[in-house]
Amino acid sequence: MSNFTGNDVILEVSHLKKYFPVAGRQCLKAVDDISFSIYKGETFGLVGESGCGKSTIGRTLVKLYEPTSGKILFEGKDITRFNAAERREYARAAQMIFQDPYASLDPRMTVGDIIGEGIDIHELCSGEERQRVIYDCLEKVGLSKEHASRFPHEFSGGQRQRIGIARSLAINPRFIVCDEPISALDVSIQAQVVNLLEELQKDMGLTYLFIAHDLSMVKNISDRVCVMYLGSIMELAESQELYKNPRHPYTTALFSAIPVADPDYEKERRRIVLEGDVPSPVDPPAGCKFRGRCKYAKPVCREAVPELRELSPGHFCACHLYD
């Protein structure tokens, strides 16, 4: 977890939607009208079931996807209205670490060329200076300059992810989307990569959007956590507050599945098992999207979309239980 203390907003998302066309005139509503802010220097965690829109948000924030509607303000500027030159500059400021270290590295390129690709595209430096930056990036992620001449297939999964991290650092970004950067790694390696990300954040003043399935890891690395369900935000709060006092029925059920190291407590603990399946994002239910799986659902849940409201300082929840 970072030690950010300021309240400077580096990225603000307002009513963001990202729909994908499917057969006929229908749309898959991957991200459906969400708003949140990320502060400079913090780690903002994003959790939820597979298919809830987490990765789509990350890819939209770095302009790999164009938003269907809404605003994304980076340091006060709307990136959805950038011209070519501004988009190029934003590509330097915002980078992404991908989930799969096997698929995200070009097997035909050496590690040095993979890391140096961004340097070449942005024409930052060349020759000996380019080589020095590449070696420096390798050193920052715990590799050596001898690795620069090798190819991705010569490395383990953890080392490949370190190469992916080095690639993102080469052009001195300020904001990095970490799209499940540890989910494809062995458990023994995951903590090493998380520790590396925290060290880099401290040394370079980076801001992270950390997307993950591992709720325990998100708790440890994140300053604030946002819980998503079917393209919408269910709850948002500071990490310790959210895990100590979850307010949304979905968040409570999600956290009840986190394993506990104490076998006696784990044996007695009651897990909340949600009935039914996640609705289709092509045809989501009216009102609250979670109502079909919620034991507290009432008539208003069918009629109106719950508003994300502040229940206590910094703790937001979208649920009609608190109307």
C-alpha positions in Angstrom: 0.0 0.0 0.0 1.3 3.4 -0.9 1.7 6.3 1.5 -0.1 9.0 -0.6 -1.2 11.9 1.4 -2.3 14.5 -1.1 -5.8 15.0 -2.6 -4.7 15.9 -6.1 -6.8 14.0 -8.6 -4.7 12.6 -11.4 -7.6 10.9 -13.2 -11.3 11.5 -13.1 -13.9 9.2 -14.8 -17.4 10.7 -15.3 -20.4 8.6 -16.5 -18.1 6.3 -18.6 -19.8 3.8 -20.8 -18.2 1.2 -23.1 -20.6 -0.9 -25.2 -19.6 -3.5 -27.8 -21.9 -4.3 -30.7 -23.1 -7.9 -31.0 -25.5 -9.7 -33.3 -28.4 -7.6 -34.6 -28.8 -4.2 -33.0 -27.9 -5.3 -29.5 -24.9 -4.1 -27.4 -22.8 -5.8 -24.8 -22.7 -3.2 -21.9 -19.3 -4.0 -20.6 -19.0 -0.7 -18.7 -22.3 1.0 -17.9 -22.3 4.6 -16.6 -19.5 4.6 -13.9 -17.8 7.5 -12.2 -14.8 7.6 -9.9 -11.5 9.5 -9.3 -7.9 8.3 -8.7 -5.6 10.5 -6.6 -2.0 11.1 -7.6 0.4 8.6 -5.9 -2.3 6.1 -4.8 -3.1 2.5 -5.7 -6.7 2.3 -6.7 -7.9 -1.4 -6.5 -10.6 -2.7 -8.8 -12.3 -6.1 -8.0 -15.2 -8.1 -9.1 -16.2 -11.4 -10.8 -14.9 -12.3 -14.3 -16.8 -10.4 -16.9 -17.8 -7.4 -14.7 -15.9 -4.9 -16.9 -12.6 -4.4 -14.9 -10.2 -5.0 -17.8 -12.4 -3.0 -20.2 -12.1 0.0 -17.9 -8.4 -0.3 -17.8 -8.1 -0.6 -21.6 -10.4 2.3 -22.0 -8.4 4.5 -19.6 -5.2 4.0 -21.7 -7.1 4.5 -25.0 -6.8 0.9 -26.2 -10.6 1.2 -26.4 -12.6 4.2 -27.4 -15.3 5.0 -24.9 -18.9 4.9 -26.1 -19.7 8.0 -24.0 -18.6 9.8 -20.9 -15.5 11.8 -19.9 -12.0 10.7 -18.8 -10.0 13.6 -17.4 -6.3 13.1 -16.9 -4.6 15.9 -15.0 -7.7 18.0 -15.9 -7.7 17.3 -19.6 -10.4 15.3 -21.3 -8.5 12.5 -23.1 -11.6 11.6 -25.2 -11.1 14.9 -27.1 -7.4 14.7 -27.6 -5.9 15.3 -31.1 -3.2 13.1 -32.5 -0.3 15.0 -30.8 -2.1 15.0 -27.5 -2.9 11.3 -27.7 0.8 10.6 -28.4 1.8 12.6 -25.3 -0.9 10.8 -23.2 0.5 7.4 -24.4 3.8 8.4 -22.6 2.0 9.4 -19.4 -0.3 6.3 -19.2 1.0 2.8 -19.6 -0.4 -0.7 -19.0 1.0 -3.9 -17.6 -0.9 -6.9 -19.1 -2.2 -10.0 -17.4 -0.5 -12.6 -19.5 3.3 -12.3 -19.6 3.5 -15.0 -22.3 1.1 -13.3 -24.8 2.1 -9.7 -24.2 5.7 -10.0 -25.3 6.7 -10.4 -29.0 8.6 -13.7 -29.2 10.6 -12.5 -32.2 12.0 -9.4 -30.4 14.9 -9.4 -27.9 14.2 -8.1 -24.5 16.2 -5.0 -25.2 14.1 -4.2 -28.3 10.9 -4.9 -26.4 11.8 -2.4 -23.7 13.2 0.1 -26.2 10.2 0.1 -28.6 8.4 2.8 -26.7 11.7 4.9 -26.6 11.9 4.6 -30.4 8.3 5.4 -31.0 8.4 8.6 -28.9 11.9 9.4 -30.2 13.2 9.9 -26.7 16.9 9.0 -27.2 19.1 6.8 -29.3 22.5 5.0 -29.4 24.3 4.7 -26.1 21.7 6.7 -24.2 18.9 4.4 -25.4 21.0 1.4 -24.3 21.6 3.0 -20.9 17.9 3.5 -20.3 17.1 -0.1 -21.3 19.8 -1.4 -18.8 18.5 0.9 -16.1 14.9 -0.4 -16.6 16.1 -4.0 -16.4 18.0 -3.2 -13.2 14.9 -1.5 -11.6 12.9 -4.7 -12.1 15.6 -7.0 -10.7 17.1 -8.2 -14.0 20.6 -7.6 -15.4 21.8 -6.0 -18.6 22.9 -9.4 -19.9 19.2 -10.2 -20.3 18.7 -7.5 -22.9 20.0 -9.7 -25.8 17.8 -12.7 -24.9 14.3 -13.6 -26.2 11.1 -13.9 -24.1 11.0 -17.7 -24.3 14.3 -18.0 -22.4 12.6 -16.5 -19.2 10.2 -17.8 -16.5 6.7 -16.4 -16.1 7.8 -14.1 -13.3 10.8 -12.8 -15.2 8.6 -12.1 -18.3 6.3 -10.1 -16.1 9.3 -8.1 -14.9 10.2 -7.5 -18.5 6.6 -6.2 -19.1 7.0 -3.9 -16.1 10.3 -2.7 -17.4 8.7 -1.9 -20.8 6.1 0.2 -19.2 8.7 2.2 -17.2 11.0 3.0 -20.2 9.1 6.1 -21.2 8.6 7.5 -17.6 4.9 7.2 -17.2 2.9 8.8 -14.4 -0.1 6.4 -14.4 0.0 2.7 -14.9 -2.9 0.3 -15.3 -2.0 -3.1 -13.8 -4.4 -5.5 -15.4 -4.3 -8.6 -13.2 -0.4 -8.6 -13.3 0.0 -11.5 -10.9 -2.9 -13.8 -11.8 -0.9 -15.8 -14.3 2.1 -16.3 -11.9 2.9 -18.9 -9.3 1.9 -18.0 -5.8 5.5 -17.9 -4.7 6.3 -15.3 -7.4 3.2 -13.1 -6.9 4.4 -11.4 -3.7 7.7 -10.6 -5.3 6.0 -8.8 -8.2 3.7 -6.9 -5.8 6.6 -5.8 -3.7 8.4 -4.7 -6.8 5.4 -2.6 -7.9 5.3 -1.0 -4.5 9.0 -0.2 -4.5 8.7 1.4 -8.0 5.7 3.4 -6.9 7.6 4.8 -4.0 10.8 5.5 -6.0 9.1 7.0 -9.1 5.9 8.5 -7.7 3.7 6.3 -9.8 -0.1 6.1 -9.6 -1.7 2.6 -10.1 -5.1 1.2 -11.1 -4.7 -2.3 -9.8 -7.1 -4.8 -11.3 -7.2 -8.3 -9.6 -9.2 -11.3 -8.6 -7.1 -12.0 -5.4 -9.1 -10.0 -2.8 -6.4 -10.5 -0.1 -3.7 -9.1 -2.4 -5.9 -6.1 -3.3 -6.5 -5.4 0.3 -2.7 -5.3 1.0 -1.6 -3.2 -2.0 -4.6 -0.8 -2.5 -5.3 2.5 -0.8 -8.9 2.4 -1.9 -11.0 -0.4 -3.5 -13.8 -0.3 -5.9 -16.2 -3.3 -6.2 -17.8 -3.9 -9.6 -20.7 -6.0 -10.7 -22.0 -6.4 -14.3 -20.4 -3.1 -15.5 -21.5 -1.0 -12.5 -19.9 0.1 -9.3 -21.4 -1.5 -6.2 -19.2 -0.1 -3.5 -16.1 2.2 -3.1 -14.1 2.9 0.1 -10.7 3.0 1.6 -9.2 -0.5 1.7 -9.2 -1.1 5.5 -12.7 0.4 5.9 -14.2 -1.7 3.1 -12.8 -5.0 4.3 -13.7 -4.2 7.9 -17.2 -2.9 7.2 -18.6 -4.0 3.8 -22.1 -2.5 3.2 -23.3 -3.9 -0.1 -24.7 -7.4 -0.1 -22.5 -8.3 -3.1 -19.4 -7.0 -1.4 -20.2 -9.0 1.8 -20.7 -12.2 -0.2 -17.5 -11.6 -2.2 -15.4 -11.1 1.0 -16.9 -14.1 2.7 -15.1 -16.2 0.2 -11.6 -15.0 1.2 -9.7 -17.8 2.8 -8.5 -17.3 6.4 -5.3 -18.7 7.7 -6.8 -19.8 11.1 -8.2 -23.3 10.5 -10.5 -23.2 13.5 -12.0 -19.9 12.5 -12.3 -21.0 8.9 -14.2 -24.1 9.9 -16.8 -22.1 11.8 -17.1 -19.2 9.4 -20.3 -18.9 7.4 -19.8 -18.3 3.7 -22.4 -16.5 1.7 -23.3 -18.5 -1.4 -25.1 -16.4 -4.1 -27.8 -18.2 -5.9 -28.4 -17.9 -9.6 -26.1 -16.7 -12.4 -24.7 -13.4 -13.3 -27.2 -11.8 -15.8 -26.1 -11.2 -19.4 -24.5 -7.9 -20.0 -26.3 -7.8 -23.4 -29.6 -7.7 -21.6 -29.1 -6.6 -18.0 -32.1 -6.4 -15.7 -33.8 -3.1 -15.0 -33.2 -1.4 -11.7 -30.5 -2.9 -9.5 -28.4 -5.4 -11.6 -27.8 -7.5 -8.5 -31.4 -7.8 -7.4 -31.9 -11.3 -8.9 -29.2 -12.7 -6.6 -29.8 -10.6 -3.5 -31.8 -11.9 -0.5 -32.6 -8.3 0.6 -34.2 -7.3 -2.7 -37.4 -5.3 -2.5 -39.8 -3.8 -5.1 -37.9 -0.6 -5.5 -34.8 -2.7 -6.6 -36.8 -3.7 -9.7 -37.9 -0.2 -10.5 -34.9 2.1 -10.0 -31.1 2.0 -10.4 -29.6 2.6 -6.9 -27.5 5.7 -6.7 -23.9 5.5 -5.5 -24.2 7.6 -2.3 -21.8 8.4 0.5 -22.8 6.5 3.6 -19.9 7.7 5.7 -16.8 9.9 4.8 -15.2 8.3 1.8 -17.4 5.2 1.8 -19.8 5.0 -1.1 -22.4 2.3 -1.8 -25.1 1.8 -4.5 -27.9 -0.1 -2.7 -31.6 0.7 -1.9 -31.1 -0.7 1.6 -29.7 2.7 2.5 -32.3 4.9 0.9 
